[in-house]
């Protein structure tokens, strides 16, 4: 073999020589590697649906129909999710040695959309007291899988008072809903995805101290001891929890006061005598009282008194204390002032713009909860003077609806703002606000609720002709639609808890010391009658007086009048 154009060379060793005859074509192939960007989903394990072994259901399929905004075609659309969400304790195939996990699975039309919302909410958390995401599944039935076996708080919720105090502070401190509180297998509390709900007591604390995250805090004795150690700063926390422990849908029982079953917690059936009640703001009262109490008796009940279930007056807000009616919103007025005789004075300041926009006053009864807190803070001292068994669910208070005084809707916007000549200051005076159901009806129906005056004391009233001459707004009084008179009582667990708290804080529960410490006035205790027959006699006498259309005492010896309709 000859090698073309080569001489004087040698080949040694085990080399291989390939001699190619003819033409040679060399093809260079250049390839480019595309680099795939990692996404947030890649930060978590992808778990195939077949590897998820459901061990126990924590929350049965929940129909999720949350309202939400969508952005479509350049505008916002308001719609609803159509998805079922199920929470289970699961094991993962091939990972049984790692223990159990908690999984949320989504099914339905908007399953992936809701899954994505929850993923964005939980994927960025890396905090030891927040449930941490382990893996995901993005199949037709997507899922989120969390580390560890978690137990929702709703599964151990008992509704005890001191558990409520702790849960309220914990959720406030962690800024999460109560349904988002969980327990892990190590005995610690954590926040996580939305779990099953129950009849939580919903309230917010004025302050949210950092409370321990141990499960033992759910025990009454542990929680009570902890808050006792906090001292006076926990007074408001305890009272706030007590305030919001009021009962919904309460019904006064036909049974005697000694009977423990004094309330129904479902919606009671309406009394036929109230079904056709045209006054919507008192119609609801008919479902709270047994038929042996006539309307006239119920109409005589006052808003500033705590009553027993036999309608006996128990305790009363002191007459010399601040009024329980408060102005919560106003437009066109300033300088709310209480004057002699129970009148309320407002300075009129919107003489220019009222023809276009109108003016209004919104008035709320006990908006700052003075009555509720004042009563609860000293209720313990009422038990012994009344020889009561201490079952506070036998006691209730009536809360009236909010009131509104405003220019009629038909008169607004009819005229442009006007040029007003200089005019002396004019005041609007409100007559004393209603303090009983009958007075509420008179206030709302007769419309004799206010007058105008140039006099700061309200001694001289402007006539209707004078008001029209000065172009003062015409006003109407009404109870806003949907508002109703309500019956409020508190759970039986509240009163002994407050008594124990006062003792632990060093106050005598048989006095009003703690109430005064909390800056509430001392209630007047009204002697209760022990003989139930005396009440029946009063009912018969008042039914006889009903035909006369006269004023009579709501309760014998109470000096409290009620109007017979």
C-alpha positions as CSV (number, residue, x, y, z in Angstrom):
1,X,0.0,0.0,0.0
2,X,1.4,3.4,-0.9
3,X,0.5,6.6,0.7
4,X,0.2,9.5,-1.7
5,X,2.8,12.3,-1.3
6,X,4.3,10.7,1.8
7,X,7.9,9.5,2.3
8,X,10.4,8.7,5.0
9,X,7.9,7.8,7.8
10,X,7.2,4.6,9.8
11,X,4.2,3.2,11.7
12,X,4.9,1.3,14.9
13,X,2.8,-0.3,17.6
14,X,-0.8,-1.5,17.6
15,X,-2.1,1.4,15.5
16,X,-4.9,1.2,13.0
17,X,-4.6,2.9,9.6
18,X,-7.7,3.6,7.5
19,X,-6.9,4.5,3.9
20,X,-9.8,6.1,2.1
21,X,-9.8,6.2,-1.7
22,X,-11.8,8.6,-3.7
23,X,-13.7,11.7,-2.6
24,X,-14.4,12.4,1.1
25,X,-17.4,14.5,2.3
26,X,-17.3,15.9,5.8
27,X,-20.6,17.0,7.4
28,X,-20.5,19.2,10.5
29,X,-23.7,19.0,12.7
30,X,-24.2,21.8,15.1
31,X,-26.9,21.3,17.8
32,X,-28.1,23.8,20.4
33,X,-29.3,22.8,23.9
34,X,-32.5,24.7,25.0
35,X,-32.3,25.5,28.7
36,X,-35.6,24.9,30.5
37,X,-36.4,27.5,33.2
38,X,-37.5,26.2,36.5
39,X,-40.9,27.3,37.8
40,X,-42.3,27.7,41.3
41,X,-44.0,24.3,40.8
42,X,-40.6,22.6,40.5
43,X,-39.8,23.6,44.1
44,X,-42.2,20.9,45.3
45,X,-42.4,17.2,44.8
46,X,-44.8,16.1,42.0
47,X,-47.0,13.3,43.4
48,X,-48.9,11.2,40.9
49,X,-52.6,10.8,41.8
50,X,-52.2,7.1,42.0
51,X,-49.6,7.4,44.7
52,X,-51.9,9.3,47.0
53,X,-53.5,6.8,49.5
54,X,-56.4,8.4,51.4
55,X,-56.4,7.1,55.0
56,X,-59.0,9.3,56.6
57,X,-61.3,12.1,55.6
58,X,-60.8,15.3,57.6
59,X,-63.4,17.4,55.8
60,X,-66.1,15.9,53.6
61,X,-66.5,17.4,50.1
62,X,-67.3,21.0,50.6
63,X,-69.1,22.9,47.9
64,X,-66.9,26.0,47.4
65,X,-68.9,28.9,46.0
66,X,-66.8,31.8,47.0
67,X,-67.6,35.0,45.2
68,X,-64.5,36.4,43.3
69,X,-63.5,38.8,40.6
70,X,-62.2,37.8,37.2
71,X,-60.6,40.0,34.6
72,X,-62.0,39.2,31.2
73,X,-61.9,41.2,27.9
74,X,-60.5,44.3,29.7
75,X,-63.1,44.5,32.4
76,X,-63.9,42.9,35.8
77,X,-66.4,40.1,36.0
78,X,-68.0,39.0,39.3
79,X,-68.5,35.2,39.4
80,X,-68.5,32.2,41.6
81,X,-66.3,29.1,42.0
82,X,-67.9,25.8,41.2
83,X,-65.7,23.3,42.9
84,X,-65.7,20.7,45.6
85,X,-62.8,20.6,48.0
86,X,-61.9,17.6,50.2
87,X,-59.3,17.3,52.9
88,X,-57.8,14.0,53.8
89,X,-55.0,12.4,55.9
90,X,-53.0,10.5,53.3
91,X,-50.0,8.2,52.8
92,X,-47.8,8.3,49.7
93,X,-46.9,5.1,47.9
94,X,-43.2,4.4,48.5
95,X,-43.0,6.9,51.3
96,X,-45.0,5.1,54.1
97,X,-41.9,5.2,56.3
98,X,-42.0,9.0,56.2
99,X,-45.4,9.1,58.0
100,X,-48.7,10.6,57.1
101,X,-49.4,13.8,55.1
102,X,-52.4,16.1,54.8
103,X,-53.9,16.6,51.3
104,X,-56.5,19.0,49.8
105,X,-58.1,17.7,46.6
106,X,-60.2,19.7,44.2
107,X,-62.9,18.5,41.8
108,X,-65.2,20.5,39.6
109,X,-65.3,23.1,36.8
110,X,-63.1,25.6,38.5
111,X,-60.8,23.1,40.3
112,X,-57.6,24.2,38.7
113,X,-58.4,27.9,39.3
114,X,-59.1,27.4,43.0
115,X,-56.1,25.1,43.3
116,X,-53.9,27.8,41.8
117,X,-55.3,30.4,44.3
118,X,-54.5,28.2,47.2
119,X,-51.1,27.2,45.9
120,X,-50.1,30.9,45.6
121,X,-51.2,31.4,49.1
122,X,-49.4,28.5,50.8
123,X,-46.3,28.0,48.6
124,X,-44.3,30.9,50.0
125,X,-44.6,30.0,53.7
126,X,-41.6,28.7,55.5
127,X,-42.5,29.3,59.1
128,X,-42.5,26.6,61.8
129,X,-46.0,27.7,63.0
130,X,-47.5,27.6,59.5
131,X,-48.4,24.4,57.6
132,X,-45.7,23.8,55.0
133,X,-46.4,22.5,51.5
134,X,-44.6,19.3,50.5
135,X,-45.9,18.3,47.1
136,X,-48.5,19.0,44.4
137,X,-50.6,17.2,41.8
138,X,-51.9,19.0,38.7
139,X,-54.0,16.3,37.1
140,X,-57.7,16.5,36.5
141,X,-58.2,16.3,40.2
142,X,-55.4,18.5,41.5
143,X,-54.1,18.3,45.0
144,X,-51.9,20.1,47.5
145,X,-50.0,17.8,49.9
146,X,-48.7,19.2,53.2
147,X,-46.0,17.9,55.5
148,X,-47.2,15.9,58.5
149,X,-50.6,14.8,59.7
150,X,-52.7,17.8,60.7
151,X,-55.9,17.9,62.7
152,X,-58.3,20.8,62.3
153,X,-59.2,22.8,65.4
154,X,-62.9,22.3,64.6
155,X,-62.5,18.6,65.5
156,X,-61.7,19.3,69.1
157,X,-63.7,22.5,69.5
158,X,-66.0,22.4,72.6
159,X,-67.1,26.0,72.8
160,X,-65.9,26.4,76.5
161,X,-65.3,29.9,77.6
162,X,-61.6,29.8,78.2
163,X,-61.0,27.8,75.0
164,X,-62.8,30.7,73.2
165,X,-60.6,33.3,74.9
166,X,-57.5,31.4,73.7
167,X,-58.7,30.8,70.2
168,X,-59.8,34.4,69.8
169,X,-56.3,35.7,70.8
170,X,-54.5,33.0,68.7
171,X,-56.4,33.8,65.5
172,X,-56.0,37.5,66.1
173,X,-52.3,37.1,66.7
174,X,-51.7,34.9,63.6
175,X,-54.1,37.0,61.5
176,X,-56.0,34.0,60.3
177,X,-59.6,32.8,60.5
178,X,-60.5,30.3,63.2
179,X,-61.2,27.6,60.5
180,X,-57.5,28.0,59.4
181,X,-56.1,26.8,62.8
182,X,-54.7,23.3,63.0
183,X,-52.8,21.0,65.3
184,X,-49.9,18.8,64.4
185,X,-48.9,15.5,65.8
186,X,-46.2,17.1,68.0
187,X,-48.8,19.0,70.0
188,X,-48.4,22.4,68.5
189,X,-50.9,24.8,67.0
190,X,-50.3,26.2,63.5
191,X,-52.2,28.0,60.8
192,X,-52.8,26.5,57.4
193,X,-55.4,26.1,54.7
194,X,-59.1,26.7,55.3
195,X,-60.5,23.7,57.1
196,X,-63.9,22.6,58.3
197,X,-66.0,25.3,60.1
198,X,-68.1,25.1,63.2
199,X,-70.2,27.5,65.3
200,X,-67.2,29.7,66.2
201,X,-67.6,32.6,68.5
202,X,-66.4,35.5,66.4
203,X,-64.9,38.5,68.1
204,X,-61.8,40.6,67.8
205,X,-59.6,41.6,70.7
206,X,-58.4,45.2,71.4
207,X,-54.9,43.8,71.8
208,X,-53.5,40.5,70.6
209,X,-50.7,39.3,72.9
210,X,-48.4,36.5,71.6
211,X,-50.0,33.4,73.2
212,X,-48.3,30.0,73.5
213,X,-48.8,27.6,70.5
214,X,-49.1,24.4,72.6
215,X,-52.2,22.3,72.3
216,X,-52.6,22.2,76.1
217,X,-53.8,25.9,75.9
218,X,-57.1,24.5,74.7
219,X,-57.7,23.1,78.2
220,X,-59.8,25.4,80.4
221,X,-57.5,25.3,83.4
222,X,-54.3,25.9,81.4
223,X,-55.9,28.8,79.5
224,X,-57.4,30.3,82.6
225,X,-54.1,30.2,84.5
226,X,-52.2,31.8,81.6
227,X,-54.5,34.8,81.3
228,X,-54.6,35.2,85.0
229,X,-50.8,35.6,84.9
230,X,-51.2,38.3,82.3
231,X,-53.2,40.4,84.8
232,X,-55.1,43.6,84.2
233,X,-54.2,43.7,80.5
234,X,-56.3,40.6,80.0
235,X,-59.5,42.2,81.5
236,X,-60.6,43.6,78.2
237,X,-59.8,40.3,76.5
238,X,-62.0,38.3,78.9
239,X,-64.9,40.9,78.8
240,X,-64.7,41.1,75.0
241,X,-65.1,37.3,74.8
242,X,-68.0,37.4,77.2
243,X,-69.8,40.2,75.3
244,X,-69.8,38.2,72.0
245,X,-71.0,35.0,73.7
246,X,-74.6,36.3,73.3
247,X,-77.1,33.8,72.1
248,X,-78.8,33.9,68.7
249,X,-82.4,32.9,68.1
250,X,-83.1,32.8,71.8
251,X,-86.7,31.9,72.9
252,X,-88.2,32.4,76.3
253,X,-89.5,29.0,77.5
254,X,-93.0,28.3,78.8
255,X,-91.3,26.4,81.7
256,X,-90.6,27.9,85.1
257,X,-87.3,29.6,86.0
258,X,-86.1,26.4,87.7
259,X,-86.2,24.5,84.5
260,X,-82.8,24.3,82.8
261,X,-84.2,24.0,79.3
262,X,-85.1,27.6,78.8
263,X,-83.9,28.2,75.2
264,X,-84.2,26.9,71.7
265,X,-81.2,27.3,69.5
266,X,-82.9,26.7,66.2
267,X,-85.1,29.3,64.5
268,X,-88.3,29.2,66.6
269,X,-91.7,29.0,64.9
270,X,-93.4,32.4,64.7
271,X,-96.5,33.1,66.9
272,X,-99.6,33.4,64.7
273,X,-100.5,36.5,66.6
274,X,-97.4,38.2,65.2
275,X,-97.5,36.8,61.7
276,X,-99.5,39.7,60.3
277,X,-97.6,42.4,62.3
278,X,-97.2,45.3,59.9
279,X,-94.4,46.9,61.8
280,X,-91.4,45.0,60.5
281,X,-89.1,46.3,63.1
282,X,-91.0,44.6,66.0
283,X,-92.4,41.6,64.1
284,X,-89.4,39.4,65.0
285,X,-90.1,39.7,68.7
286,X,-93.1,37.4,68.3
287,X,-90.9,34.4,67.7
288,X,-89.1,34.9,71.0
289,X,-92.0,34.8,73.5
290,X,-94.6,32.2,74.4
291,X,-98.2,33.0,73.7
292,X,-99.1,33.6,77.3
293,X,-97.4,37.0,77.0
294,X,-99.7,39.3,75.2
295,X,-98.4,41.9,72.8
296,X,-99.1,44.7,75.2
297,X,-96.8,43.3,77.8
298,X,-94.0,42.8,75.3
299,X,-94.5,46.3,74.0
300,X,-93.9,47.6,77.5
301,X,-90.4,46.2,77.8
302,X,-87.6,48.7,78.1
303,X,-84.2,48.7,76.4
304,X,-82.2,49.7,79.4
305,X,-83.3,46.9,81.7
306,X,-82.2,43.2,82.1
307,X,-85.2,40.9,82.4
308,X,-85.8,37.4,83.7
309,X,-87.5,34.8,81.5
310,X,-90.8,35.6,83.4
311,X,-90.4,39.3,82.2
312,X,-89.4,40.5,85.7
313,X,-87.1,43.5,85.7
314,X,-83.7,42.3,87.2
315,X,-81.3,45.2,86.8
316,X,-81.4,48.7,85.2
317,X,-78.9,51.0,83.6
318,X,-78.6,54.0,86.0
319,X,-80.7,56.9,85.0
320,X,-77.9,59.4,85.7
321,X,-75.4,57.6,83.5
322,X,-74.7,58.6,79.9
323,X,-77.3,57.9,77.3
324,X,-77.2,54.6,75.5
325,X,-78.2,56.2,72.2
326,X,-75.3,57.4,70.1
327,X,-75.0,59.1,66.8
328,X,-72.8,56.9,64.6
329,X,-73.0,58.8,61.3
330,X,-74.2,62.3,60.2
331,X,-74.1,64.5,57.2
332,X,-74.9,68.2,57.4
333,X,-74.6,68.5,61.2
334,X,-71.9,69.2,63.8
335,X,-71.7,69.6,67.6
336,X,-74.0,66.9,69.0
337,X,-75.0,68.1,72.5
338,X,-77.3,66.7,75.2
339,X,-79.4,69.4,76.8
340,X,-81.9,69.5,79.7
341,X,-85.0,67.5,79.4
342,X,-83.3,64.8,77.3
343,X,-83.2,66.8,74.1
344,X,-80.3,66.3,71.7
345,X,-79.1,69.3,69.8
346,X,-77.2,69.4,66.5
347,X,-75.9,72.5,64.7
348,X,-77.0,72.8,61.1
349,X,-74.0,73.4,58.8
350,X,-75.1,72.4,55.3
351,X,-77.4,75.2,54.2
352,X,-75.8,75.3,50.7
353,X,-75.5,71.7,49.6
354,X,-78.5,70.0,51.2
355,X,-80.9,70.5,48.3
356,X,-78.6,68.4,46.1
357,X,-77.3,65.8,48.5
358,X,-79.7,65.8,51.4
359,X,-78.8,65.4,55.1
360,X,-79.1,62.5,57.5
361,X,-78.5,61.3,61.1
362,X,-77.9,57.7,62.0
363,X,-78.5,56.8,65.6
364,X,-77.5,53.4,67.2
365,X,-78.5,52.0,70.6
366,X,-75.5,51.0,72.7
367,X,-73.1,51.1,69.7
368,X,-70.1,51.1,72.0
369,X,-71.6,48.2,74.0
370,X,-71.7,50.1,77.3
371,X,-74.8,48.4,78.4
372,X,-73.6,44.9,77.6
373,X,-70.1,45.3,79.1
374,X,-71.5,47.1,82.1
375,X,-74.0,44.4,82.8
376,X,-71.5,41.5,82.3
377,X,-68.9,43.1,84.5
378,X,-71.2,43.2,87.5
379,X,-73.7,40.5,86.9
380,X,-72.2,38.3,89.6
381,X,-73.4,40.6,92.3
382,X,-77.0,40.3,91.1
383,X,-77.3,36.5,91.8
384,X,-77.4,36.6,95.6
385,X,-79.7,39.7,96.0
386,X,-82.2,38.0,93.7
387,X,-81.7,34.6,95.3
388,X,-81.0,33.3,91.7
389,X,-79.6,30.0,90.8
390,X,-77.2,31.8,88.5
391,X,-78.5,30.5,85.2
392,X,-77.9,33.7,83.2
393,X,-79.6,32.3,80.2
394,X,-82.8,33.1,82.0
395,X,-81.9,36.8,81.6
396,X,-82.2,38.9,78.5
397,X,-82.1,42.4,77.2
398,X,-84.0,43.9,74.2
399,X,-81.9,45.8,71.7
400,X,-83.8,48.2,69.4
401,X,-82.9,48.7,65.7
402,X,-81.0,51.7,64.6
403,X,-82.8,54.9,63.7
404,X,-82.4,57.4,60.9
405,X,-83.5,61.0,60.4
406,X,-83.1,62.3,56.8
407,X,-84.4,64.3,54.0
408,X,-86.9,62.3,51.9
409,X,-85.3,60.7,48.8
410,X,-87.7,62.4,46.5
411,X,-86.5,65.8,47.5
412,X,-82.8,65.2,46.9
413,X,-81.2,66.5,43.7
414,X,-84.2,68.5,42.6
415,X,-82.4,71.8,43.0
416,X,-78.9,73.0,42.6
417,X,-76.8,74.3,45.4
418,X,-78.1,77.8,46.4
419,X,-76.6,81.0,47.4
420,X,-77.5,81.5,51.1
421,X,-77.7,84.9,52.6
422,X,-76.1,85.2,56.0
423,X,-78.4,83.6,58.6
424,X,-78.2,83.1,62.3
425,X,-77.1,79.7,63.5
426,X,-80.0,77.3,63.5
427,X,-80.2,74.1,65.5
428,X,-82.0,70.8,65.1
429,X,-83.4,69.3,68.3
430,X,-84.4,65.7,68.7
431,X,-87.0,64.8,71.3
432,X,-86.0,62.1,73.8
433,X,-85.2,58.9,72.0
434,X,-87.4,55.8,72.6
435,X,-86.5,53.6,75.6
436,X,-89.2,51.0,75.2
437,X,-90.8,49.0,72.4
438,X,-94.0,51.1,72.7
439,X,-92.0,54.4,72.5
440,X,-90.1,53.0,69.5
441,X,-93.4,52.5,67.7
442,X,-94.6,56.0,68.6
443,X,-91.3,57.5,67.4
444,X,-91.4,55.7,64.1
445,X,-95.1,56.1,63.3
446,X,-96.1,59.5,64.6
447,X,-93.1,61.4,63.2
448,X,-93.0,63.9,66.1
449,X,-89.3,63.4,66.6
450,X,-87.6,66.8,66.1
451,X,-88.0,70.6,65.7
452,X,-85.9,73.5,64.5
453,X,-84.8,76.5,66.7
454,X,-82.5,79.5,66.8
455,X,-82.3,79.1,70.6
456,X,-79.5,76.9,72.0
457,X,-81.8,75.7,74.8
458,X,-84.6,74.8,72.4
459,X,-87.2,76.9,74.3
460,X,-88.6,78.4,71.1
461,X,-89.6,76.3,68.1
462,X,-89.7,77.4,64.5
463,X,-93.1,76.8,62.9
464,X,-93.4,74.9,59.7
465,X,-94.0,78.1,57.8
466,X,-90.8,79.6,59.3
467,X,-88.8,76.6,58.3
468,X,-90.1,76.8,54.7
469,X,-89.4,80.5,54.6
470,X,-85.8,79.9,55.6
471,X,-85.5,76.9,53.2
472,X,-84.6,74.5,56.0
473,X,-84.7,70.8,55.0
474,X,-87.9,68.8,55.6
475,X,-87.0,65.6,57.6
476,X,-88.5,62.2,58.1
477,X,-87.8,59.6,60.8
478,X,-87.7,55.9,60.0
479,X,-86.2,52.6,61.0
480,X,-83.9,51.5,58.2
481,X,-85.3,48.5,56.2
482,X,-84.1,45.1,57.4
483,X,-83.5,46.3,60.9
484,X,-85.4,44.7,63.7
485,X,-85.7,44.7,67.5
486,X,-83.7,41.8,68.9
487,X,-83.5,39.8,72.0
488,X,-80.1,39.3,73.6
489,X,-79.0,36.8,76.2
490,X,-75.7,35.3,77.1
491,X,-74.6,31.7,77.4
492,X,-74.8,30.1,80.8
493,X,-71.0,29.4,80.7
494,X,-70.2,33.1,80.7
495,X,-71.4,34.1,84.2
496,X,-69.5,31.6,86.2
497,X,-66.4,32.3,84.1
498,X,-66.6,36.0,84.8
499,X,-67.1,35.3,88.5
500,X,-64.0,33.1,88.6
501,X,-62.1,35.8,86.8
502,X,-63.0,38.5,89.3
503,X,-62.0,36.3,92.2
504,X,-58.6,35.5,90.5
505,X,-58.1,39.2,89.9
506,X,-58.7,40.0,93.5
507,X,-62.2,41.6,93.2
508,X,-65.2,40.7,95.2
509,X,-67.8,39.3,92.7
510,X,-70.6,40.3,95.1
511,X,-69.8,44.0,94.5
512,X,-69.5,46.2,91.5
513,X,-65.7,46.7,92.2
514,X,-64.6,45.1,88.9
515,X,-67.2,47.1,86.9
516,X,-66.0,50.4,88.4
517,X,-62.4,49.3,87.8
518,X,-63.4,48.9,84.1
519,X,-65.1,52.4,84.3
520,X,-68.7,51.2,84.1
521,X,-71.5,52.7,86.2
522,X,-73.2,50.6,88.9
523,X,-76.5,49.1,87.7
524,X,-79.6,49.4,89.9
525,X,-80.8,46.0,91.1
526,X,-84.6,45.7,90.9
527,X,-86.2,43.4,93.5
528,X,-87.5,40.3,91.8
529,X,-90.8,38.7,92.7
530,X,-90.6,35.1,93.7
531,X,-94.2,34.3,93.3
532,X,-94.9,33.4,89.6
533,X,-98.7,33.8,90.3
534,X,-98.2,37.6,90.9
535,X,-97.1,38.0,87.4
536,X,-100.1,36.1,86.1
537,X,-102.3,38.4,88.1
538,X,-100.6,41.5,86.5
539,X,-101.2,40.0,83.0
540,X,-104.9,39.6,83.7
541,X,-105.2,43.1,85.1
542,X,-103.4,44.6,82.1
543,X,-105.5,42.7,79.6
544,X,-108.6,44.3,81.3
545,X,-107.0,47.7,80.9
546,X,-106.1,47.0,77.3
547,X,-109.6,48.0,76.1
548,X,-109.3,51.5,77.7
549,X,-106.3,52.5,75.6
550,X,-104.7,54.0,78.7
551,X,-101.2,54.1,80.1
552,X,-100.4,51.5,82.7
553,X,-97.4,50.1,84.6
554,X,-95.5,47.4,82.7
555,X,-94.7,45.7,86.0
556,X,-96.3,46.2,89.4
557,X,-94.2,48.6,91.5
558,X,-91.7,49.3,88.7
559,X,-92.9,52.9,87.9
560,X,-92.2,52.1,84.3
561,X,-95.1,52.9,81.9
562,X,-96.1,51.0,78.8
563,X,-98.5,52.1,76.1
564,X,-101.5,49.9,75.4
565,X,-102.4,49.6,71.7
